[in-house]
Amino acid sequence: MKSQGARIYCLQETYSVANDEKVWSSEWDGQIIYSHGTAHSRGAYILLNPNSTYHFLTIESDPQGRFVIAKIKVEVGYFFIVNIYAPNDYREQDNFIKTLSEYIISKIDTSRVFVLFFFVCVCCFLDEKHLFPIGTLNQAEKLVGDLERERLTEERASTQYRTTPRL
């Protein structure tokens, strides 16, 4: 992976346990956030390239191996990355996304967040940019909508009015 040259890597379905951290850390040489599942399921990581100037400021790791949240320091400030590995069972996905959406909004500055989803399912909807299981399309759209509404609410409350969108 190091040869790919990215600064940040988000891995899902790592099938890892706490005992694997020593091996991963020695092979990677950069910072890693772990969210372990079992040796046979789940697991999500965020890795920073060892040559990157980025650094983790704060991290949150789901004990079930479903998500990791990182506040990352960059040259001119910070941003958040949320790496999500949603449940395989469509019956669990709606509640998972709803609960995680509320958690993200309550904990982090949503104007500076990148959310990465991964769903495993049989039936999916694909638009130009996203792949969603049909059973959770409404919940995925709701999460994105909730994050955007929160960001807009915060911007309107700001003393400065922006005429151009923040990217």
N, C-alpha and C positions, 0 to 999 in steps of 0.2 A: 504493500500500500504506500509506503514512503515514496516510492519512485513516481507515484501519480502526482505528487506535488501539491495536493490540497492542504489547506491549513487546518481544516476541521473535517473529521470523519464521524459519521453516525452509523453505528452497526446495530442490527436487530437480529433476533433469533441466534444469539451467540451460544446458547446451550452451555452456559457456564455456571460455576459455583465459586464460592469465596476462595477455595484452594487454588483456582486458576489465576488469581490476580498476580501472584509472584512471577509466573511465567510470562503473562502478557506484559507486565511492567518491564521486565528485563529485556524482552524482545523489542518493545516499542521505544523506550527511552524518553518518551514525551508524557504529558499529563493524560490521565484516563479517568473518566467517571464510570463506575460500574453499577449496573442494576441487574443482579443475578436472578435467574429463574432456577432451573434444575439442569442436570446434565442431559436431559432429554427434551426440554422445552423452554421457551421464553428467553429473556435476556436482552438488554439494550445497553449500549455503550456510547459515549462521546469521547473521541480521542483528539488531542491537539498535536499537530505535527511538531516533532522535536525541534525543528528549526524555526518555528513560528514565534513571533513576538507576542502572540495572544497568551492570556493566562486566565485560569478559572478564578473568579472572585468568590462565588458561592455555588453550592451544588445541592441538589435534592435528588435522592435516589429512591425509587419505589422498591420496597422489599420483595415484591412479587415478580420483579423482572419485567414490568410493563412500560416504565418510562424513566427518563432522566431529564432533569432540568439544570441547565448551567447558565450562570451569569458570567459572561466572558469579557475581560478587559481587552480592549483594542487600543490602537494608537490614539484615537480621538474620543474615547469614551467607553461605552459598554453596550452589549446587547444580550438577549437571552436566546438560547436554543432549547427547544423541547423535543426530545426524540421519543416517539410513542410507538410501542408495539402492542396493538390492540388485541383483545382476546379473539381466538379463532372461532368460537361459538357465537353465531349471530345473535343468539338470545341474550348474551352478556354484553354485546357491543354498545347498545343504546345507553344503558345505565353507566357503563364505563366512560363513554364519551361525555355524557351529561355531568357526571361527578368530576371528571378531570377538567372539563371546561370551567366549572365553578371554582375549582381549586386554582387553576392558572390565573383566572381573573382576580381572585382574592390575594394572590401572593406576589405577582410580578408586574412590572411596568409593561403593559400590553402594547404600547407604541413602539417597543423595541424587541419584539419577539418574532422568532421564526419557529413554526410548528411543523414537524415532520411526522406524518402518519404512515403506518404500515398495517394493512388489514390482510388477513388470510381468509379467503372465502371462495366459494364456487361461483356465485353470481355477482358480477361487478358492473358498475357504470363508469364509463370513461369519457371525460370531456377533453378539451384541448390540453389541459394541464394536470388533471387529477384523476386518480383511480379510486372509486368508492364502492364498497359493497352496497348493493341495492337496499338491503335492510337498514343500513346506517347512513345513507346519503343525507337524510334530513338532519340527523344528529351532527354529522360532519359539517354541513352547511351552517347549522346553528352555532357550533363552536367557532368557526371562522367569523360568522356574523356577530357573535357576542364579543369576540376580541376586537373586531372593527368598531362596534358601537362604543365599547369602553374607551378605545383610543380616541374616537371622535369626541366623546364626552369630555375627556381630559383636555383635548386641544381647545374646545370651546370655553372651558373654564380658565384657560391660560390668559394672561394679560396681553399677549401678543396674538393678533389675528393673522393666520397664514392664508395667502391667496393661492399658493401653490402647494400641492400635496407633498408630504414628507415621504421620502423613499427609504 
